[in-house]
Amino acid sequence: MERAVSRLGFDSLVFARPSMLVGNRDSLGQPERSGERLALIFMQFGALIPANYGAIEAVRVARALVHTVKTAEKGTRVLLSGGMQAS
């Protein structure tokens, strides 16, 4: 998908590659997923999981995207989950 979008000729592109998104799914009317619940238990051992694979809150992804778009430069940027953790 990223390759296809890159070919569209935009001056500036930002791709976000978050790991598993966490947040309040009830407010979105989405069902609870047992596999995700189990994965979140394992992800509590953060020191064992590289930052790019740890769960990230959807609000952090949104903040990172907004910040990156506001400071847009020409070219393509890829936001990895680990880099978005600090946003």
Backbone hydrogen bonds in HBPLUS format (Angstrom, degrees):
<---DONOR---> <-ACCEPTOR-->    atom                        ^
c    i                          cat <-CA-CA->   ^        H-A-AA   ^      H-
h    n   atom  resd res      DA  || num        DHA   H-A  angle D-A-AA Bond
n    s   type  num  typ     dist DA aas  dist angle  dist       angle   num
A0005-VAL N   A0001-MET O   2.91 MM   4  6.18 164.0  1.94 159.0 162.8     1
A0006-SER N   A0002-GLU O   2.86 MM   4  5.97 155.8  1.91 147.3 154.7     2
A0007-ARG N   A0003-ARG O   3.17 MM   4  6.41 136.8  2.37 141.8 151.4     3
A0007-ARG N   A0004-ALA O   3.28 MM   3  5.35 134.5  2.50  96.0 107.4     4
A0008-LEU N   A0005-VAL O   3.02 MM   3  5.42 163.7  2.05 114.7 119.7     5
A0075-GLY N   A0011-ASP O   2.78 MM  64  6.06 172.4  1.78 155.6 156.0     6
A0013-LEU N   A0075-GLY O   2.90 MM  62  6.29 156.5  1.96 151.5 152.1     7
A0077-ARG N   A0013-LEU O   2.91 MM  64  6.23 155.2  1.98 144.7 152.1     8
A0015-PHE N   A0077-ARG O   2.85 MM  62  6.28 164.1  1.88 159.4 164.1     9
A0079-LEU N   A0015-PHE O   2.70 MM  64  6.06 168.7  1.71 167.9 171.9    10
A0017-ARG N   A0079-LEU O   2.75 MM  62  5.92 162.2  1.78 174.6 168.7    11
A0056-ILE N   A0020-MET O   2.93 MM  36  6.23 160.6  1.96 160.5 165.0    12
A0022-VAL N   A0056-ILE O   2.87 MM  34  5.84 150.5  1.95 136.6 140.3    13
A0058-ALA N   A0022-VAL O   3.10 MM  36  6.08 152.7  2.18 164.1 162.0    14
A0028-LEU N   A0025-ARG O   2.98 MM   3  5.18 142.6  2.12 103.0 114.4    15
A0030-GLN N   A0025-ARG O   3.05 MM   5  5.25 166.0  2.07 149.4 145.0    16
A0029-GLY N   A0026-ASP O   2.94 MM   3  4.97 159.9  1.98 106.2 112.6    17
A0037-ARG N   A0033-ARG O   3.07 MM   4  6.39 157.1  2.12 153.0 160.0    18
A0038-LEU N   A0034-SER O   3.04 MM   4  6.28 157.5  2.09 148.8 153.7    19
A0039-ALA N   A0035-GLY O   2.99 MM   4  6.21 156.8  2.04 143.6 150.3    20
A0040-LEU N   A0036-GLU O   2.90 MM   4  6.12 154.4  1.96 152.0 158.2    21
A0041-ILE N   A0037-ARG O   3.28 MM   4  6.58 143.1  2.42 139.8 148.5    22
A0041-ILE N   A0038-LEU O   3.17 MM   3  5.25 126.2  2.48  96.5 109.8    23
A0042-PHE N   A0038-LEU O   3.35 MM   4  6.77 156.8  2.40 148.4 153.0    24
A0043-MET N   A0039-ALA O   2.93 MM   4  6.19 145.8  2.05 145.7 156.5    25
A0044-GLN N   A0041-ILE O   3.29 MM   3  5.53 158.6  2.34 103.5 109.8    26
A0045-PHE N   A0042-PHE O   3.23 MM   3  6.00 168.0  2.25 117.4 121.1    27
A0048-LEU N   A0045-PHE O   2.92 MM   3  5.82 157.1  1.97 130.3 136.4    28
A0049-ILE N   A0046-GLY O   3.12 MM   3  5.22 150.5  2.21 103.6 112.4    29
A0053-TYR N   A0050-PRO O   2.87 MM   3  5.56 162.4  1.90 124.7 130.8    30
A0054-GLY N   A0051-ALA O   3.42 MM   3  5.26 152.2  2.50  97.5 104.9    31
A0060-ARG N   A0057-GLU O   2.97 MM   3  5.43 133.6  2.19 109.6 121.4    32
A0061-VAL N   A0057-GLU O   3.36 MM   4  6.85 152.2  2.44 148.5 156.0    33
A0062-ALA N   A0058-ALA O   3.00 MM   4  6.31 161.9  2.03 152.6 157.4    34
A0063-ARG N   A0059-VAL O   2.97 MM   4  6.15 159.7  2.01 144.2 149.4    35
A0064-ALA N   A0060-ARG O   3.00 MM   4  6.16 161.8  2.03 146.5 151.3    36
A0065-LEU N   A0061-VAL O   2.97 MM   4  6.20 159.7  2.01 152.4 157.9    37
A0066-VAL N   A0062-ALA O   2.95 MM   4  6.16 166.9  1.97 155.0 158.3    38
A0067-HIS N   A0063-ARG O   2.93 MM   4  6.08 168.8  1.94 152.9 156.3    39
A0068-THR N   A0064-ALA O   2.97 MM   4  6.07 161.7  2.00 146.5 151.8    40
A0069-VAL N   A0065-LEU O   2.90 MM   4  6.03 160.0  1.94 152.9 158.3    41
A0070-LYS N   A0066-VAL O   2.94 MM   4  6.08 157.5  1.99 150.5 156.8    42
A0071-THR N   A0067-HIS O   3.19 MM   4  6.39 140.9  2.35 141.2 150.6    43
A0072-ALA N   A0069-VAL O   3.17 MM   3  4.85 139.8  2.34 114.3 109.3    44
A0083-GLY N   A0080-LEU O   3.08 MM   3  5.43 122.5  2.42 107.8 121.2    45
A0084-MET N   A0080-LEU O   3.13 MM   4  6.43 140.3  2.30 148.5 160.2    46
A0084-MET N   A0081-SER O   3.10 MM   3  5.10 127.7  2.39  95.4 109.5    47
A0085-GLN N   A0081-SER O   3.15 MM   4  6.36 124.2  2.48 144.0 157.6    48
A0085-GLN N   A0082-GLY O   3.37 MM   3  5.32 146.8  2.49  95.0 104.1    49
A0087-SER N   A0084-MET O   3.02 MM   3  5.26 152.3  2.10 109.1 117.8    50
